[in-house]
Amino acid sequence: MNMQALLKQAQSMQKDMLKAKEEIDNTIFTGENALVQVEIKGNKEIKSIKINTKEAIQEDEIEMLEDMIVVAVNSALKKIDDMTEEKMGKFSNIPGLF
């Protein structure tokens, strides 16, 4: 393969990587459970946290609510990591890119 073809292939891969990264960054991932729903953009910016007000929260249940928020956030972050691996993992075997 000549150098020009290799360069063209690298530019095409870079374009594909940027497109995949942009798609991930602009996707909103949701983590939720019975008490909490969290929405996080793919760039890991929290967009919203909603608490289910239909469930009565007593003062002694605040610690449980805090734990549920952590679980929902971690669930959404795992979805981001999973999609990132799915879309970007194919580029990880290319030397010098990461």
N, C-alpha and C positions, 0 to 999 in steps of 0.2 A: 504494500500500500504506500502510495507516495505521500509526502508531507502535506501537500495541499488537501488531499482527500481526508487525511487524519485531522487536520485543522477544522475542516468543514464538519466532520463528524463530532468533534469536541464542541464546536459552537452550537450544533443542533442539540447535543446532550445538555449543554448549559441552558439553552432556551427551555428544554423540557423540564429541567430541574426548577428553574425559576417559576414556570407555570404551575408545577405541582406544589411548590412552596406557597405561592399566592393562593391557590385553591384551598390548601390547608389553613392558612392564616385567615381566610375569609369565611370559613365554615364555622358554624356555631354548634358546639357540642353540649349536650345536656346530661347532667348527672342528677338523679332524683331518687327519693325514697318516700315513705309515707308522709313525712313532715316537711321536707325541703326539696326545692328544685333549684338547681344552679345552672346557668348558661355561661359558657366560657368560649371565647373565640379561639381559633387555632393558634394564635400567637400568644395564648395563655393570659389574655386580658379578660377578667371577669365582667360579663355584661349584666347579669342580674342574679339576685338571690331572692327566691320567693318562699315564704313560709305558709304552709297550708293552715289557714285560720279556722278551718272546720274542725281541726283537732284542737281540743282545749289544752292549753299549755299552763301548767301550774308553776309557781315559782320554784318548787323543788324539782321540776323537770327541765330547767334551763340547761343544766349540764348535759342532759340527754340531747337536747336540741342542738347544743354546740357540737356534740359528737356527730349528730346526723348531718350537720352542715359540712363538717370535715369529710365524712363519707361521700356526700354528694359531690363535693369539689374534687376529691381524689378520683371518683368515678369518671367525671368529665375529663380530667387531665389524662387518665389512662386511655380514654377514647382518642384524645389528640395524639398521644404517643403511638397508639396502634395504627392510626391512619398515616401518621408520619412515616412509620416503618414500612407500611404497605406501599406508599407512593414514592418514598425516597430511598428505601432499602436497596433498590436495584442500582442505585448510583454509588453505594458504599464500597463496592469492589474496584472502583476506579482510583488508582493511585494519585495522590496529590489533590483530591477534591475535598477531603475532610481531614 
